[in-house]
């Protein structure tokens, strides 16, 4: 059934009347004050380093995994033990479970297993009322044996399950370096890293931490050593793996289980990387999934310059210098990037500060846009040239852009899986195909540098976006929830490329977007839309999606329409006293198939503001 059936005709609005003109006049008269207040709020959040730092939150699993690996490595102090216990107990639901992402409507088995194991190593007894409830929930959900394969090693580290129950994963692949290049053609870089980490971890745990004998078991011994070498090669200079707490805990767990001593520099740097992801609040010690300084700084810089912030001001020049300093200077590992021969391997930017080995196309595009707006220096001009070369080289053969990888299997329109075969042999989204929303954002970036549909690469990207459109006119959203965001970002890219909004397929998308608007003027979409098309439709309005949709309408020539006016009114009326906005939903996406959704408290400050700015600018 087409999602257009969820369009809700009650939200289709007539042409504006004289009463509507009065509403618009009132909205515009209030808008200047709203924009000034929001701009001041953003400026107040800049750090002395020149960057912006958001609070990202995904799941208690990030905290639980960190507690488990640091307990295993004997690196938890008293403050961390108490803070971790407080946080996990505070986040438990009434039914004994913990959720897979913040504000989820129901608990999840994997998060609950990890939280229970984390509390257990902290010394909380099973007789504790909350532990009793957790065990009951786990039992009713199928028990520890039903936990995911990537969760069970941490349960074994806590001795919640016997390590002998772990799935055997051979490490001999580490003896064949070209094997990683082969898998990079079919698996995402994070999946490749996961295999490199998970195989030695499970093997070491099953062996009780005892390394294979170099004489009696030479192949296994060589595999062990090759795995250790590869793990260290893929570690960022600042100690993390891939910039996230998930992959860093896996890397540390693998090295520790293999007998690498705590005094080893790689272990020490990994522990320090986890320390940087810890927040101590009234709830206790929370470990965030990742930071996002580079992405947020780039996007805030673009937003401020759109609002007329003097590009020579200290705020913009400090942001420029910060971003230039964050450009990756190390070659991206071949098995992660999978580049064509001759494509540059250096020049992108990572989502997080210090993420040298895993730059992504999305953050690179946002940063190049920010640097284009800022005053030029020899250093920034060199960074721009290197960044554009890298970004063009990352375009896939199908015309779109992936996040981290190049030339992975193309996906079907509106689908999470690239093809049926991969769907059968592994969890969805273990690949990194081109996606329409991300491609749209990159088209906005290169459009600012003068590239439009007359350029063959841009024309190919436009055709990719067009090919991914679903029957009802929308586009699927990979990195933000979901069809509302995907459609809005795709439209922004098409407009930047010079595509006419009168094109039938563009008009169809715009009509679909307007039809999804709620009666209060906002947009909302549930995470369930990734699993059930019927979930696309009525959902509580949120500031981020409303801002994203409003900006797309304004860029597409519909700023003077009823839908845009109602959206602007919604955002104006829901602005917080400090100048930002509050949004309960988790709009950021990790892996939908694993219910990895996250919140970023800057998303709700700059996305609504970008929508209002575009609306205001288009109305003159």
C-alpha positions in Angstrom: 0.0 0.0 0.0 1.4 3.4 -0.9 2.2 5.7 2.0 0.3 8.4 0.2 -2.9 6.8 1.7 -1.7 8.2 5.0 -1.8 11.8 3.6 -4.8 12.9 5.8 -6.9 15.1 3.6 -7.9 17.2 6.6 -4.4 18.8 6.5 -4.7 19.9 2.8 -5.1 23.7 3.0 -7.0 26.1 0.7 -5.4 29.1 -0.9 -4.7 31.9 1.5 -7.5 34.3 2.3 -7.3 37.9 3.7 -7.4 36.3 7.1 -4.5 34.2 6.1 -2.6 37.4 5.0 -3.1 38.8 8.5 -1.7 35.6 10.0 1.3 35.8 7.8 1.8 39.5 8.7 1.7 38.6 12.4 4.1 35.7 11.9 6.6 37.8 10.0 6.5 40.6 12.6 7.5 38.1 15.3 10.0 36.4 13.2 12.9 38.9 13.4 12.9 38.6 17.2 12.8 34.8 17.0 15.7 34.7 14.6 17.8 37.1 16.7 17.1 35.1 19.9 18.0 31.8 18.2 21.2 33.3 16.8 22.3 34.6 20.2 21.6 31.2 21.7 23.9 29.5 19.1 26.7 32.1 19.6 26.6 31.5 23.3 27.3 27.8 22.9 30.6 28.2 21.0 33.6 27.0 23.0 36.9 28.9 23.4 38.3 26.4 20.9 36.0 27.7 18.2 33.8 24.6 18.0 30.3 23.7 19.1 29.8 20.6 21.3 26.4 18.9 21.4 25.2 16.2 23.8 24.5 13.1 21.9 22.5 10.3 23.6 21.5 6.9 22.2 21.2 4.2 24.8 22.3 3.0 28.2 24.1 0.3 26.3 27.0 2.7 25.6 27.4 3.2 29.4 27.0 -0.5 30.2 29.6 -1.6 27.6 32.1 0.9 28.9 31.6 -0.3 32.4 32.0 -3.9 31.4 35.2 -3.5 29.4 36.8 -1.2 32.0 35.9 -3.6 34.8 37.5 -6.4 32.6 40.6 -4.2 32.1 40.6 -3.3 35.9 40.3 0.4 35.2 37.1 1.6 37.0 37.6 3.9 40.0 35.1 4.5 42.8 33.5 7.6 41.3 32.9 5.8 38.0 31.5 2.7 39.7 29.0 4.7 41.7 28.2 7.0 38.8 27.6 4.1 36.5 25.4 2.3 38.9 23.3 5.4 39.6 22.9 6.1 35.9 21.8 2.5 34.9 19.4 2.2 37.8 17.9 5.6 37.1 17.2 4.7 33.4 15.5 1.4 34.1 11.8 1.2 33.1 9.0 0.1 35.4 8.8 -3.3 33.7 12.5 -4.0 34.5 13.8 -3.3 31.0 16.1 -0.7 29.4 15.4 0.8 26.0 17.5 0.4 22.9 17.3 4.2 22.3 16.3 7.2 24.4 12.6 7.8 24.7 11.7 4.5 23.0 8.2 3.3 23.8 9.3 -0.1 24.9 12.3 -1.9 26.3 14.7 -4.1 24.4 16.4 -7.4 25.3 19.9 -6.4 24.2 20.0 -3.2 26.1 18.6 -4.9 29.2 21.1 -7.7 29.0 24.0 -5.2 28.8 22.6 -3.0 31.6 22.0 -6.0 33.9 25.6 -7.3 33.2 27.0 -3.8 33.9 25.2 -3.6 37.3 26.3 -7.1 38.1 30.1 -6.3 37.7 29.5 -3.2 39.8 28.4 -5.4 42.7 24.6 -5.0 42.6 23.2 -8.3 43.8 20.5 -10.3 42.0 18.3 -9.9 45.1 18.1 -6.1 44.5 14.5 -5.4 43.4 15.6 -3.8 40.2 17.9 -6.7 39.3 15.1 -9.1 40.0 12.8 -7.2 37.7 15.5 -7.1 35.0 16.0 -10.9 35.2 12.3 -11.5 34.9 12.1 -9.3 31.8 15.1 -11.1 30.2 13.5 -14.5 31.0 10.2 -13.5 29.4 12.0 -12.2 26.4 13.8 -15.5 25.7 16.8 -15.3 28.1 20.4 -14.3 27.6 20.7 -16.9 24.7 18.5 -14.6 22.6 20.9 -11.7 22.8 22.6 -10.5 19.7 26.0 -12.0 18.7 27.8 -8.7 19.4 26.3 -8.5 22.9 27.2 -11.9 24.1 31.0 -11.3 24.4 30.3 -8.6 27.0 28.0 -11.0 28.9 30.8 -13.5 28.9 33.2 -10.9 30.2 30.8 -10.4 33.1 30.4 -14.2 33.5 26.7 -13.8 33.0 27.0 -16.5 30.3 29.7 -19.1 29.8 32.3 -18.0 27.2 32.1 -21.5 25.7 28.6 -20.5 24.4 30.0 -17.8 22.2 29.8 -18.3 18.4 33.3 -19.3 17.1 34.6 -16.7 14.7 37.8 -17.7 12.9 40.7 -15.3 13.1 42.7 -16.8 10.2 41.3 -14.2 7.8 43.7 -11.7 9.4 46.5 -13.6 7.6 45.2 -12.6 4.2 45.4 -8.8 3.9 43.6 -8.7 0.6 40.6 -10.4 2.1 39.7 -7.0 3.7 39.8 -5.3 0.3 37.5 -8.0 -1.0 34.9 -7.6 1.8 35.0 -3.8 1.5 33.2 -4.2 -1.8 30.2 -5.7 -0.1 30.3 -4.6 3.6 30.3 -1.2 5.2 33.5 0.0 6.9 31.9 -0.4 10.3 31.0 -4.0 9.5 34.6 -4.7 8.4 35.9 -3.2 11.6 33.4 -5.2 13.6 34.6 -8.4 12.1 38.2 -7.5 12.8 37.4 -6.8 16.4 34.8 -9.5 17.1 36.7 -12.5 15.8 39.7 -12.2 18.1 37.5 -11.2 21.0 35.3 -14.3 20.9 38.3 -16.5 20.2 40.2 -15.1 23.1 37.3 -15.4 25.5 36.6 -19.0 24.5 40.2 -19.8 25.2 40.1 -18.2 28.6 42.5 -15.5 27.6 45.3 -18.0 26.9 47.1 -17.3 23.6 47.7 -20.2 21.2 51.1 -21.9 21.5 53.5 -20.7 18.8 54.9 -24.2 18.3 51.9 -26.5 18.8 49.4 -24.2 17.1 51.4 -21.9 14.8 48.5 -20.9 12.5 46.3 -19.8 15.4 49.3 -18.0 17.0 50.1 -16.1 13.8 46.4 -15.2 13.4 46.4 -13.8 17.0 49.4 -11.7 16.3 48.1 -10.5 12.9 44.7 -9.6 14.6 46.5 -7.6 17.3 48.6 -5.8 14.7 45.5 -4.9 12.6 43.6 -3.7 15.6 46.4 -1.3 16.5 46.7 -0.1 12.9 43.0 0.9 12.8 43.1 2.8 16.0 42.9 6.5 15.7 45.9 8.5 17.0 43.8 9.8 19.9 42.9 6.2 21.0 39.4 5.5 19.7 38.3 3.2 17.0 36.0 4.8 14.4 35.1 7.7 16.7 32.4 5.8 18.7 32.2 4.3 22.1 30.7 1.1 20.7 33.7 0.3 18.4 36.2 1.6 21.0 34.9 -0.8 23.7 35.1 -3.6 21.2 38.7 -2.7 20.3 39.7 -2.5 23.9 37.9 -5.7 24.9 39.6 -7.6 22.1 43.1 -6.4 23.0 42.5 -7.1 26.7 41.1 -10.5 26.1 44.1 -11.4 23.9 46.4 -10.6 26.8 47.7 -7.2 25.7 48.7 -5.6 29.0 47.1 -2.5 30.4 50.4 -0.7 30.2 50.4 -1.1 26.4 50.1 2.3 24.7 47.1 1.2 22.6 45.2 0.0 25.6 46.1 3.2 27.5 45.0 5.4 24.6 41.8 3.5 24.3 40.9 3.9 28.0 41.6 7.6 27.7 39.3 7.8 24.6 36.5 6.3 26.7 37.2 8.8 29.5 36.5 11.6 27.1 33.1 10.2 26.3 32.0 10.2 30.0 29.6 12.8 31.4 28.9 13.1 35.1 25.4 14.5 35.8 22.8 14.4 38.5 21.7 11.0 37.0 25.2 9.6 37.4 27.9 8.7 34.8 26.7 8.6 31.2 28.8 7.4 28.3 27.8 9.1 25.1 27.9 7.1 21.8 30.1 9.7 20.1 30.8 13.4 19.9 29.9 15.5 16.9 32.0 18.7 17.2 33.0 18.9 13.5 29.5 18.3 12.1 27.9 20.7 14.5 30.5 23.4 14.0 30.2 23.2 10.3 26.4 23.3 10.4 26.2 26.1 12.9 28.7 28.2 10.9 26.6 27.8 7.8 23.5 28.7 9.8 25.0 31.8 11.3 26.3 33.1 8.0 22.9 32.5 6.5 21.5 34.7 9.3 23.9 37.5 8.4 26.6 37.0 11.0 29.7 39.0 9.9 32.0 36.5 8.4 35.0 38.4 9.8 33.7 38.1 13.3 35.6 36.1 15.9 32.9 33.5 16.0 33.3 32.6 12.3 37.1 32.9 12.0 37.6 30.7 15.1 35.2 28.2 13.7 37.1 28.3 10.3 40.4 27.7 12.0 39.0 24.9 14.1 37.6 23.1 11.0 40.8 23.5 9.0 42.6 21.9 11.9 40.3 18.9 11.9 40.8 17.8 8.3 42.1 14.3 8.1 45.8 14.0 7.3 46.1 10.2 7.4 45.0 8.0 4.5 41.7 6.3 5.1 42.2 2.5 5.3 41.7 0.9 1.9 39.3 -1.7 3.3 37.1 1.1 4.6 37.1 3.5 1.7 37.5 1.0 -1.2 38.6 3.8 -3.6 38.9 3.7 -7.3 42.5 3.7 -8.6 43.8 7.3 -8.5 41.2 8.7 -6.1 42.6 10.6 -3.1 42.6 8.9 0.2 43.2 12.0 2.3 41.1 15.2 2.5 37.8 14.5 4.3 36.5 15.4 7.7 35.2 13.1 10.4 32.0 13.6 12.3 33.9 13.7 15.6 36.9 15.7 16.7 40.2 13.7 16.1 38.6 11.0 13.9 41.4 10.9 11.4 40.9 7.4 10.0 37.1 7.6 9.3 36.2 10.8 7.5 32.7 10.8 6.0 31.2 12.4 3.0 28.4 14.1 4.8 30.6 15.9 7.3 33.0 16.8 4.5 30.3 18.4 2.5 29.0 20.4 5.5 32.5 21.5 6.4 33.3 22.6 2.8 30.1 24.7 2.8 31.2 26.4 6.1 34.7 27.1 4.8 33.3 28.6 1.6 31.4 31.1 3.7 34.3 32.1 5.9 37.2 34.5 5.0 39.9 32.7 3.1 43.4 32.0 4.3 46.1 30.0 2.5 45.4 27.2 4.9 41.6 27.2 4.3 42.0 27.4 0.6 44.3 24.4 0.6 41.9 22.5 2.8 39.0 23.3 0.5 40.8 22.1 -2.6 41.9 18.9 -0.9 38.4 18.4 0.5 36.6 18.8 -2.8 39.0 16.5 -4.6 38.4 13.8 -1.9 34.6 14.3 -2.1 34.4 14.1 -5.9 36.5 11.0 -5.7 34.0 9.4 -3.3 31.1 9.6 -5.7 29.7 6.1 -6.4 29.2 4.6 -9.8 25.4 4.9 -9.4 25.8 8.7 -9.1 25.1 9.0 -5.3 27.3 9.2 -2.3 27.6 6.9 0.7 28.6 7.9 4.2 32.1 6.3 4.5 32.5 3.8 1.7 32.7 3.8 -2.1 31.0 1.6 -4.7 29.0 -0.7 -2.4 26.0 -2.5 -3.9 23.2 -0.1 -4.8 20.0 -0.4 -2.9 16.4 -0.6 -4.1 14.4 2.7 -3.9 13.0 3.2 -0.4 14.7 0.1 1.0 17.2 -0.5 3.8 18.9 -3.4 2.1 20.9 -3.1 -1.1 19.7 -6.5 -2.4 17.9 -9.7 -1.4 21.0 -11.8 -1.0 22.7 -9.5 1.5 19.4 -9.3 3.4 19.5 -13.0 3.9 23.1 -13.4 5.0 23.5 -10.5 7.4 21.5 -7.9 9.3 20.1 -5.0 7.3 22.4 -2.0 6.9 25.6 -3.8 7.3 26.4 -2.1 3.9 26.9 1.6 3.1 25.1 2.2 -0.2 24.4 5.6 -1.8 21.5 7.3 -0.1 19.3 10.1 -1.5 19.2 12.4 1.5 23.0 12.4 1.9 23.4 12.9 -1.8 21.1 15.9 -1.6 23.2 17.5 1.1 26.3 17.0 -1.0 24.6 18.6 -4.0 23.9 21.6 -1.8 27.6 21.7 -1.0 29.0 21.5 -4.5 26.2 23.8 -5.7 27.7 26.5 -3.6 30.9 26.1 -5.5 29.1 26.6 -8.8 28.4 23.0 -9.9 24.9 22.4 -11.3 23.2 20.0 -13.6 25.4 21.1 -16.5 28.2 19.3 -14.7 28.2 15.5 -15.6 28.8 14.4 -12.0 26.0 16.6 -10.7 23.7 15.4 -13.4 24.5 11.8 -12.5 23.7 12.5 -8.8 20.4 14.1 -9.8 19.5 11.0 -11.8 20.4 8.8 -8.8 18.0 10.8 -6.5 15.3 10.6 -9.1 15.8 6.8 -9.4 15.3 6.3 -5.7 12.0 8.1 -5.4 9.2 5.9 -4.1 5.7 5.6 -5.7 4.1 8.2 -3.5 6.8 10.8 -4.2 8.9 10.6 -1.1 12.5 9.6 -0.5 13.8 7.3 2.3 16.0 8.8 4.9 19.1 6.9 6.0 20.7 9.2 8.5 17.7 11.1 9.9 14.2 9.9 10.6 13.0 9.1 7.9 10.9 9.8 4.8 10.2 13.4 5.9 13.9 14.1 6.4 15.0 12.1 3.3 12.5 13.9 1.1 13.4 17.3 2.5 17.2 16.8 2.0 16.7 15.4 -1.5 14.6 18.4 -2.5 17.3 20.8 -1.1 19.9 19.1 -3.2 17.8 19.1 -6.4 17.1 22.9 -6.0 20.8 23.6 -5.4 21.6 21.6 -8.6 19.3 23.8 -10.6 16.4 21.4 -11.1 13.1 23.2 -11.6 10.5 22.7 -8.8 7.9 22.4 -11.6 9.4 19.1 -12.7 6.6 16.5 -12.2 8.6 14.3 -9.9 9.7 17.3 -7.8 6.2 18.6 -7.5 5.0 15.2 -6.5 7.6 15.1 -3.7 6.6 18.6 -2.5 2.9 17.6 -2.5 3.7 14.5 -0.5 5.7 16.6 2.0 2.8 19.1 2.5 0.3 16.3 2.9 2.3 14.9 5.9 2.0 18.2 7.8 0.1 17.9 11.1 -2.8 20.1 12.0 -0.7 22.1 14.4 1.6 23.1 11.5 4.5 20.8 12.4 5.9 17.5 11.1 6.6 14.4 13.0 7.6 10.8 12.1 8.0 7.7 14.2 11.1 5.5 14.2 8.7 2.7 13.4 8.5 4.0 9.8 11.7 2.1 9.2 9.9 -1.2 9.9 6.3 -0.5 8.9 5.1 1.8 6.1 1.8 2.3 8.0 3.8 4.1 10.7 4.4 7.0 8.2 1.6 9.4 9.0 0.3 11.0 12.2 3.1 11.4 14.7 3.7 14.1 17.3 5.2 17.2 15.7 8.8 18.0 16.5 11.0 21.0 16.0 13.8 19.4 13.9 11.6 17.8 11.3 9.5 20.9 11.0 12.5 23.0 10.4 13.9 20.6 7.8 10.6 20.4 6.0 10.1 24.2 6.1 13.5 24.8 4.6 12.8 22.4 1.7 9.5 24.1 1.0 11.2 27.5 1.0 14.0 26.4 -1.2 11.5 24.9 -3.6 9.5 28.1 -4.2 6.7 27.4 -1.7 7.7 29.8 1.0 4.5 31.8 0.3 2.3 28.8 0.6 -0.1 28.0 3.4 1.9 25.0 4.5 5.1 27.0 5.0 3.3 29.8 6.9 1.7 27.3 9.3 5.1 25.6 9.8 6.8 29.0 10.6 4.0 29.8 13.1 4.5 26.4 14.8 8.2 27.0 15.3 7.7 30.6 16.5 5.2 29.5 19.0 7.3 26.6 20.3 10.6 28.4 20.7 12.1 27.9 24.2 12.9 31.0 26.4 16.7 30.5 25.8 16.2 30.8 22.0 16.4 27.1 21.1 13.8 24.4 20.7 13.1 21.2 22.5 12.3 17.9 20.7 11.6 14.7 22.6 12.2 12.4 19.5 15.5 10.8 18.5 15.9 12.0 15.0 19.5 10.9 14.4 20.0 7.5 12.9 22.8 4.9 13.5 21.6 1.6 12.2 17.7 1.4 12.0 17.7 -2.4 11.9 19.3 -2.5 15.3 17.1 0.4 16.6 20.1 2.7 16.9 18.6 6.2 17.0 20.1 9.1 18.8 19.3 12.6 19.9 21.6 15.6 19.5 20.7 18.7 21.5 22.0 21.0 18.8 19.9 19.5 16.1 16.9 21.2 17.7 18.7 24.6 17.8 19.9 24.8 14.3 17.5 22.8 12.1 14.4 24.8 13.1 16.5 28.0 12.7 17.6 27.0 9.2 14.0 26.5 8.2 12.9 29.8 9.6 15.8 31.6 8.0 15.1 30.2 4.5 11.4 31.0 4.9 12.3 34.6 5.9 14.8 35.1 3.1 12.5 33.8 0.4 9.8 36.1 1.5 12.2 39.0 1.2 
